Amino acid sequence: MDIKLGDVVRLRKKHPCGSDEWQVVRLGADIRVKCLKCQRQVLLDRGIFERRVKALVSRNAQ
């Protein structure tokens, strides 16, 4: 999966705040994503992240 910093993705499960869109903040063996509604950050293993991604909403402008 070709994910870059700043990309916005939609995950399969909703966050408890009600949002399902997340921005990629950190890449590596683990991927840190930030909820776009409440700004909470979550660190996910790359394999788990790739299974949970439903769609790529937008690419980083850079």
C-alpha positions in Angstrom: 0.0 0.0 0.0 1.4 3.4 -1.0 0.7 5.7 1.9 2.5 9.0 2.4 2.7 11.5 5.2 -0.3 13.8 5.3 -2.7 11.4 3.4 -6.2 11.2 4.7 -7.6 7.7 5.0 -11.0 6.2 6.0 -10.8 3.2 8.4 -13.3 0.4 8.7 -14.2 1.1 12.4 -15.3 4.5 13.6 -13.5 6.3 16.4 -15.6 6.7 19.6 -16.0 10.4 18.7 -17.9 9.4 15.6 -15.3 10.1 12.9 -13.8 7.6 10.5 -11.3 9.8 8.7 -7.7 9.9 9.9 -4.6 11.7 8.7 -1.2 9.9 8.5 1.2 11.6 10.9 4.2 9.1 11.0 5.4 6.3 8.8 7.6 3.3 9.6 7.1 -0.1 11.0 4.3 1.5 13.0 2.0 4.1 11.5 0.6 7.0 13.6 -2.7 8.4 12.6 -4.6 11.4 13.9 -8.4 11.6 14.1 -9.6 14.6 12.1 -12.5 15.3 14.4 -11.0 15.2 17.9 -7.3 15.3 17.1 -6.5 12.1 19.1 -3.5 10.2 17.8 -3.2 6.4 17.6 -0.2 4.2 16.8 -1.0 1.1 14.7 1.2 -1.7 13.5 1.6 -1.5 9.7 -0.1 -4.8 9.0 -3.1 -3.9 11.2 -3.3 -0.4 9.6 -3.3 -1.9 6.0 -6.1 -4.3 7.0 -8.2 -1.5 8.5 -8.0 1.0 5.7 -11.2 1.2 3.7 -10.4 4.0 1.3 -7.9 6.7 0.6 -9.8 10.0 0.9 -7.1 12.5 -0.2 -3.4 12.7 -1.0 -1.0 15.1 0.6 -0.7 18.3 -1.5 3.1 18.2 -1.4 
